[in-house]
Amino acid sequence: MRIATTIFLTDETVTPVRLARELEQRGFAGLYLPEHTHIPVSRRTPYPAGGDLPREYGRTLDPFVALGQAAAVTERLTLGTGITLVTQHDPVDLAKQVATLDHLSGGRFTLGIGYGWNVEEAADHGVEWATRRELSRDRMALMRALWSAEPTSYEGEFGSVQASFAYPKPVQAPRGPVVGPRTLIGGGAGPKLFAAIAEHADGWLPIGGRGLTESVPKLRAAWEEAGRDPKNLQVVPYAVLPDPGKLAHYADLGIEEVVLQLPPAGEPEVLRVLDGYAAFL
């Protein structure tokens, strides 16, 4: 099982360069970073985990800039977002960012995407909350058109792009309906999410990894009903606090990668946690 990590990198934590070098030297498989452009102080949307919103949410580094630094000082470490808020980006610009990072890292990038939870943050980007899933689907389709081998136009409900020259291209070859880098969708289990994964992703990025015994068979059924190859489905539990029993259970479910949570802390504390996680490598 590949053991990757995630962390809220901020202006107060270990730097991307130091963390990436330590992860690669220690044998960890990857680094995933979350995204929040800003957190409106009104705080009308409650924190999904309950209680006060942790300080790091309003201080996160831009994941693409931070991962670009990580890519420059590593050779094998995979790099990903967990998650990119697709609806909060111009899709033409985002397609270029993703393809450039994937190209410069030699195909090491995973695009983790999701629908978000902070209504006020999304509203400042002009996102209508009720249609965010449809908007995300539309923008992903537009980006796949730009990533296609030949100039391809796209006309969608929320946006369009002319057939265009758009380079660099992501490194990975198309996989059925999926064009672009490895793409995982985060979110809670349910028919809508599983249909989206089967339609335009490589797999699921479930936060915390709870309830997978019941949900993974349902996802596999939706995947196969969509005509996707069963052996290609990827489930990657995300932001996991590990123990041997939990990882053994994931392995029994056929899971090949897990993403462990690191604290949003300075270098000494983060390295102490990595020392503890070394037992799972």
Summary of the structure (lengths in Angstrom):
residues: 281
radius of gyration: 18.1
end to end distance: 8.1
largest distance: 51.1
contacts: 893
relative contact order: 0.16
helix: 42%
strand: 17%
